[in-house]
Amino acid sequence: MNFTHKTILITGASAGIGQALAIALAERGAKLVLAARSQTDLAATAKICLEKGGNAIAVPTDVTQPQACQHLVEMAVKNFGQIDILVNNAGISAIARFEEITDLSIFEQIMRVNYLGAVYCTHYALPYLKASQGLLVAVSSLSGKTGIPTRSAYVASKHAMQGFFDTLRIELRGTGVDVLVISPGFVATDIRQRAFGGDGKPLGKNLRDETQDTMSVEECVRQILVGMERRRRETILTLKGRVLPWARLVAPGLVDRIAARSARLQS
């Protein structure tokens, strides 16, 4: 797939992976529809994309609201006439042992952003993706494939996301629409600083040791672009992640220990 003049809608585009991906696609001449809740940060991302040679509009969007997702898609079509790629990237997290969570509403909040936000955007964009024989991209996580201690709410949302897009891929066979699920491991973004604690309040700090087993945003985006260019069904961003499905079959206990160590749990 060549991204020049392709209309690409990206949620969660104001920071982290979404922002870096938008800028990389702008450098390739894409027409970008950028969505996130922060109007100021979104406008800043759009400005950078324009400076890099792309065409970009910012559409402040709360993906937990179906009407907002419908408006986002309508703005994309109004401005550019079509949608070639939808990147469902918006996401939030929570970090706490389940038994220490006192605000159970974080489970609903995370599910609404990570999972239902992708469902809503996909629902409204799908007719246009079918018309363009386009590409659906879901930025999931290795957490969508195995449990990670202290991430129960996040892991549940990513398992739901993985299952939804795997099912949709089968339903869309023969339509010309491809479905790509991206599964990063730990990436050097601020998602862990913005994560909820067990009390439902943002942590404001990173509790994880980021000096080990952490991928740069640039490398993450590079691999995502390769997956998009080749219209793959799945891109797992780490060797450990690619080995994971086989390891779970023969040594599930070992996988659990690796997951615990990766989360840097304190006993």
ABEGO torsion letter per residue (X at the ends): XBABGBBBBBBGAABEAAAAAAAAAAAAGBBBBBBBABAAAAAAAAAAAAAAGBBBBBBBBBAABAAAAAAAAAAAAAAAGBBABBBBABBBBBBBBAAABABAAAAAAAAAAAAAAAAAAAAAAAAAAAAAGBBBBBBBBAAAABBBBGAAAAAAAAAAAAAAAAAAAAAABGAGBBBBBBBBBBBBBAAAAABBBAAGBBAGBBABBAABGBBBAAAAAAAAAAAAAAGBABBBABAAAAAAAAAAAABAAAAAAAAAAAAGBBX
